[in-house]
Amino acid sequence: MPHGLIPSPAAAAWQRVVDHLLGFTATAVESKTPVQLGVNGSELKLDSPGKVSFALDGAALIEDKGDVLAELIVNGYPVASKSLKADGSFREIGFKHALRESSWVAVRVFPNAHTNPIYVDVDGKPVRGSVDSAHWCLAGVDQCWKSKQNTYAAAEQADAKAAYDHVRNVFRALIQNSPGRD
């Protein structure tokens, strides 16, 4: 079991919630083509709309909770959920979902944990989520930077900031160029 999953008695007073979502993968059901988060751009290519299986290992340890929901998120919206026993043990979580258009897909245990996305490219068309989805992603990048900024060494700060700024600019451009923008 990974370090930190079960709090020590000394840590129990402050550590009331622990969630882990690991090994996120997507597999095209028809072709059996898999992709793992963080490998080859985290992108699964489909020639046409189709079903995709998503899998990961999840664990939750939440005081006074018997179960929590692990949710499949497509372009910022929950589309399916599975119950996850909140006892600190890792369990396999799986979803199947039909994708008609290119999408980003993640899994979350709201509000405690969220995977990075896997991008599913359908028929070579770009992911075009809603304006709300782009706003949500931009807010997520900002929150991630706030929580991780101080973890970078001084020599890494400029490169890390440039990488986060690049991603922010991508989402800002999507928002600006969206036909349904506010």
C-alpha positions in Angstrom: 0.0 0.0 0.0 1.5 3.4 -0.9 3.0 5.6 1.8 0.5 8.0 3.2 -2.7 6.1 2.3 -3.4 5.0 5.9 -2.8 7.9 8.3 -0.6 7.3 11.4 -2.1 8.0 14.8 -0.1 11.3 14.9 -1.4 12.3 11.5 -5.0 11.2 12.0 -5.9 14.5 13.7 -5.3 16.5 10.5 -5.5 14.0 7.7 -9.2 13.3 7.3 -9.4 12.8 3.6 -7.1 10.7 1.3 -8.0 9.9 -2.3 -5.8 8.3 -4.9 -6.6 7.7 -8.6 -3.8 5.9 -10.4 -3.0 4.1 -13.7 -5.8 5.8 -15.8 -6.1 4.1 -19.2 -8.5 4.2 -22.1 -9.1 1.4 -24.6 -11.1 1.5 -27.8 -13.6 -1.3 -27.4 -13.7 -2.3 -31.1 -10.0 -2.2 -31.9 -8.7 -3.0 -28.4 -6.3 -0.1 -28.9 -5.1 1.2 -25.5 -3.6 4.4 -24.2 -2.2 5.2 -20.8 -2.3 8.6 -19.2 1.0 10.4 -19.8 2.1 8.2 -22.7 2.0 9.4 -26.4 0.3 12.6 -25.5 -2.4 10.8 -23.5 -4.3 10.5 -26.8 -6.5 7.7 -28.1 -7.4 7.9 -31.8 -10.7 6.5 -33.1 -11.5 6.3 -36.8 -15.2 6.9 -36.1 -17.5 7.3 -33.1 -17.4 4.4 -30.8 -17.3 2.9 -27.3 -14.2 3.4 -25.1 -13.4 1.5 -21.9 -11.8 3.6 -19.1 -10.0 1.9 -16.2 -7.9 2.9 -13.2 -7.2 2.0 -9.6 -8.8 4.1 -7.0 -8.7 4.3 -3.2 -10.4 6.7 -0.8 -10.1 7.0 3.0 -12.6 9.6 4.2 -13.6 9.9 7.8 -17.3 9.0 8.5 -17.9 7.9 4.8 -18.8 4.4 3.8 -18.7 5.0 0.1 -17.8 7.8 -2.4 -18.6 8.3 -6.0 -15.9 8.0 -8.7 -17.3 9.9 -11.7 -16.4 9.7 -15.4 -16.0 13.3 -16.7 -16.4 14.0 -20.4 -15.6 17.6 -21.5 -16.2 18.8 -17.9 -19.5 17.0 -17.3 -20.1 13.8 -15.2 -21.6 11.2 -17.5 -21.3 8.0 -15.3 -20.4 7.1 -11.7 -19.4 4.1 -9.7 -19.4 3.6 -5.9 -16.0 3.3 -4.3 -15.7 2.0 -0.7 -13.9 4.7 1.3 -11.8 2.3 3.4 -8.4 3.1 2.0 -8.1 -0.1 -0.1 -7.3 0.1 -3.8 -10.0 -1.2 -6.1 -10.3 -1.4 -9.9 -12.8 1.1 -11.3 -14.1 0.8 -14.9 -16.4 2.7 -17.2 -17.6 2.2 -20.8 -18.8 5.2 -22.6 -19.8 5.9 -26.3 -18.1 9.0 -27.7 -19.6 10.6 -30.8 -17.1 13.4 -30.9 -13.5 14.2 -29.9 -13.4 14.7 -26.1 -11.2 15.0 -23.1 -12.1 12.4 -20.4 -11.0 12.2 -16.8 -12.2 10.6 -13.5 -12.8 12.4 -10.2 -13.8 11.8 -6.7 -15.5 15.1 -6.1 -14.2 17.3 -4.5 -11.1 15.5 -3.4 -9.3 14.0 -6.4 -9.2 14.3 -10.2 -7.1 12.6 -12.9 -5.5 14.5 -15.7 -7.4 14.0 -18.9 -7.0 11.4 -21.7 -7.9 13.0 -25.1 -10.0 10.9 -27.4 -9.6 12.0 -31.0 -12.7 10.9 -33.1 -12.2 11.0 -36.9 -9.2 13.4 -36.7 -11.4 16.3 -35.4 -10.2 18.5 -32.5 -11.7 18.4 -29.0 -14.2 21.2 -28.8 -15.8 21.2 -25.4 -18.2 23.9 -24.2 -17.1 27.4 -23.2 -17.9 26.3 -19.7 -15.5 23.4 -20.0 -12.7 25.6 -21.2 -13.4 28.0 -18.3 -13.3 25.0 -15.9 -10.0 23.8 -17.4 -8.5 27.2 -17.1 -9.5 27.4 -13.4 -8.1 24.0 -12.9 -4.7 25.0 -14.3 -4.7 28.1 -12.1 -5.5 26.0 -9.0 -2.8 23.5 -9.9 -0.2 26.3 -10.3 -1.2 27.8 -6.9 -0.8 24.4 -5.2 2.4 23.4 -7.0 4.3 26.6 -7.7 6.4 26.4 -4.6 7.4 22.8 -5.2 9.6 23.8 -8.2 13.3 24.5 -7.5 14.4 28.1 -8.2 16.1 27.0 -11.3 12.9 25.4 -12.6 10.5 28.3 -11.8 10.8 30.1 -15.2 10.3 27.0 -17.2 7.4 25.8 -15.1 5.7 29.2 -15.2 6.2 29.3 -19.0 4.6 25.9 -19.3 1.6 26.8 -17.2 1.2 30.2 -19.1 1.3 28.3 -22.4 -1.6 26.1 -21.2 -3.5 29.1 -19.9 -3.1 30.8 -23.3 -4.4 27.7 -25.1 -7.6 27.7 -22.9 -8.0 31.5 -23.3 -7.8 31.2 -27.1 -10.4 28.4 -27.0 -12.7 30.6 -24.9 -12.1 33.7 -27.2 -12.6 31.7 -30.4 -15.6 29.7 -29.3 -18.8 30.4 -31.3 -20.9 30.1 -28.1 -18.8 32.3 -25.8 -20.4 34.6 -23.3 
